[in-house]
Structures are given as structure tokens and as C-alpha cells.
Amino acid sequence: MITDHISATGMIGNIKKNSHGKYKVKIDLGGLYNISTIHYTPYTPSIIQPEYIYKLYYWDQEWKLFDEQKGNKNFLVFKYVPSGTIYRVRNETNKKQKNMQRIFSYKNGYLKWL
């Protein structure tokens, strides 16, 4: 995925083995650029299930539980969340998704994956 660090925008593509059995990714940026860092984040589909409980944590010298709510199939809305920190949402009900969480920040209406 190539991202501009705004919300969840990005490019998702297939990675295939070459004739030598190695994986390679080709990305045409339209010019020559110096790349200083590459981060790899695997794609995980976000499906909010109505039967699951989701907990929002925020960082304040340690992960602190802010609130929890049941899913509604579309999205989660937590109100009056502490600002100026980082967050994570954890699905406590589904064992497969329990550790599938990404840390993010939220500022001025934009979510930024970290």
C-alpha cells in the first residue's frame, strides 16, 4: 500500500513471485526519487460485526480503556475522546481479530495510521 498518511487512502496491489522465487514490487512514481524509508503494513479488512464488542484505548503513559460498544455493521462512534494522543480499537469478542489492531492518531477530522 502506498499512502499519503491521510485517513485510510492508499494503494493496494498483488505481490507475486518472480522467476527466481523472490517477491518483488514495482511502483512507478513517474520520476526519479530518493526513498529513505519503506514501511510494510499488511492489509486487514475492517468489518464491524453487530455481535462483537469493540474497545477504544488511548495512550497516556500506558494503554487506558476509554469506552466500549457493540458494532453496528457500518462504523463505530466514540464521543468525548481525549485528544492529542494515539489510539487503538480492539475487538475483544472475536479471537481471530483480538490482536489485529492498528495504532492511529486522529486530528482535525483525519485519521492517520501509524
C-alpha positions in Angstrom: 0.0 0.0 0.0 1.2 3.5 -0.8 -0.3 6.1 1.4 -0.2 9.8 1.8 -0.7 9.5 5.6 -4.2 10.9 5.4 -7.1 8.8 6.6 -7.1 5.3 5.0 -6.0 6.3 1.5 -3.5 4.1 -0.2 -2.7 1.7 -3.0 -3.2 -2.0 -2.5 -1.8 -4.4 -5.0 -0.8 -8.0 -5.5 2.7 -9.1 -4.9 3.8 -12.0 -7.0 6.9 -14.2 -7.1 9.4 -13.7 -9.9 11.1 -16.4 -11.9 13.8 -16.8 -9.1 11.1 -17.4 -6.4 11.5 -14.0 -4.8 8.9 -11.4 -4.2 9.3 -8.0 -5.9 7.1 -4.9 -6.0 7.4 -2.4 -8.9 5.9 1.0 -8.3 6.0 3.8 -11.0 6.2 7.1 -9.2 6.5 9.0 -12.5 10.0 10.2 -11.9 13.3 9.6 -10.0 13.1 10.0 -6.3 15.3 9.2 -3.3 13.4 6.9 -0.9 14.6 7.0 2.7 12.2 4.6 4.3 9.8 1.9 3.4 7.2 0.5 5.8 5.2 -2.6 5.1 1.7 -2.9 6.6 -0.4 -5.9 5.7 -4.0 -5.2 4.7 -6.6 -6.3 7.2 -10.3 -5.8 6.2 -12.3 -3.8 8.7 -15.7 -5.4 9.2 -17.7 -4.1 12.2 -19.9 -7.0 13.4 -23.0 -6.2 15.4 -22.5 -9.2 17.8 -18.9 -8.1 18.7 -17.7 -5.7 21.5 -15.1 -3.1 20.5 -13.0 -1.3 23.0 -11.2 2.0 22.3 -7.9 2.6 24.1 -5.8 5.7 24.2 -2.2 6.2 25.3 -1.4 8.1 28.5 1.9 6.6 29.6 0.2 3.3 29.1 -2.9 2.0 27.2 -6.0 3.1 29.0 -9.5 1.9 28.2 -11.8 4.8 27.2 -15.0 3.1 26.3 -16.6 0.0 24.7 -19.5 -0.5 22.4 -21.3 -3.1 20.2 -20.7 -3.0 16.5 -23.4 -1.7 14.1 -22.2 -3.1 10.7 -21.0 0.3 9.5 -18.8 2.2 11.9 -18.0 3.0 15.5 -18.5 6.4 17.0 -16.9 7.3 20.4 -17.7 10.7 21.8 -15.7 13.0 24.1 -12.4 11.0 23.5 -9.2 12.5 25.0 -7.4 14.4 22.3 -3.7 14.8 21.4 -2.8 11.2 21.8 -2.7 7.9 19.9 -5.5 5.3 19.9 -6.3 1.7 19.1 -9.6 -0.2 18.7 -9.7 -3.8 19.9 -12.2 -6.4 19.1 -12.5 -8.3 22.4 -15.1 -10.8 21.2 -13.5 -12.4 18.1 -10.4 -14.4 18.9 -9.1 -14.1 15.3 -9.3 -10.3 15.4 -8.2 -9.8 19.1 -4.7 -8.9 18.1 -5.5 -7.4 14.7 -5.3 -3.8 15.6 -3.5 -0.8 14.3 -2.4 2.3 16.2 -3.7 5.6 14.8 -4.0 9.3 15.6 -6.9 11.5 14.9 -6.7 15.2 14.4 -8.9 17.8 12.6 -11.1 15.1 11.2 -8.4 13.0 9.7 -7.3 9.5 10.9 -3.6 8.7 10.4 -2.4 5.1 10.6 0.9 4.9 12.4 
